[in-house]
Amino acid sequence: MTECYPDKARIAREILSYLSSRPSARDSLDGIVQWWLRERKSEQHTTLLKEVLADLVTQGLIAKDKAEGQTPSYRIRANYKK
């Protein structure tokens, strides 16, 4: 039996909900998988999560910060309204 994964919109809502209740949260892709979305850990889910994060960054809902030589981290944008 193949496991079903939630669609991109559901993952996006989960991320925004997490960040709305924790406005100072910031983490890498691996941290998001491990701590924010703990019940879903798989390579397929991580690939989908990368797409969702890119979409949220493009929409201006979250920010992607990357210092030279470091892994990017994601956080809520200061002007995000729930």
BELDA-V804925 format. One record per residue. N is the residue number from 1. RES is the residue in three letters. OMEGA is omega in degrees with one decimal (none if undefined). Layout:
BEGIN
n:res:omega
N:RES:OMEGA
N:RES:OMEGA
END
This chain:
BEGIN
n:res:omega
1:MET:179.6
2:THR:178.2
3:GLU:177.5
4:CYS:178.4
5:TYR:179.1
6:PRO:179.6
7:ASP:-176.4
8:LYS:-178.7
9:ALA:-180.0
10:ARG:178.6
11:ILE:178.3
12:ALA:178.1
13:ARG:179.1
14:GLU:179.8
15:ILE:-179.2
16:LEU:177.1
17:SER:178.3
18:TYR:-177.2
19:LEU:178.6
20:SER:-179.5
21:SER:179.2
22:ARG:-172.1
23:PRO:178.5
24:SER:-179.6
25:ALA:178.0
26:ARG:179.4
27:ASP:176.6
28:SER:176.5
29:LEU:179.9
30:ASP:178.5
31:GLY:178.2
32:ILE:178.5
33:VAL:-174.7
34:GLN:-170.5
35:TRP:-175.2
36:TRP:-175.7
37:LEU:-169.2
38:ARG:-175.8
39:GLU:-178.8
40:ARG:178.0
41:LYS:175.1
42:SER:179.0
43:GLU:179.6
44:GLN:179.5
45:HIS:179.4
46:THR:177.6
47:THR:178.0
48:LEU:178.9
49:LEU:176.6
50:LYS:178.9
51:GLU:-179.8
52:VAL:179.3
53:LEU:178.3
54:ALA:178.2
55:ASP:-179.4
56:LEU:175.9
57:VAL:179.7
58:THR:-180.0
59:GLN:179.1
60:GLY:-178.4
61:LEU:174.8
62:ILE:179.2
63:ALA:175.0
64:LYS:179.8
65:ASP:178.9
66:LYS:173.4
67:ALA:-178.4
68:GLU:178.1
69:GLY:-179.4
70:GLN:176.2
71:THR:178.2
72:PRO:173.9
73:SER:-176.0
74:TYR:179.9
75:ARG:177.3
76:ILE:176.0
77:ARG:-176.7
78:ALA:-176.5
79:ASN:-178.7
80:TYR:176.6
81:LYS:-178.9
82:LYS:none
END
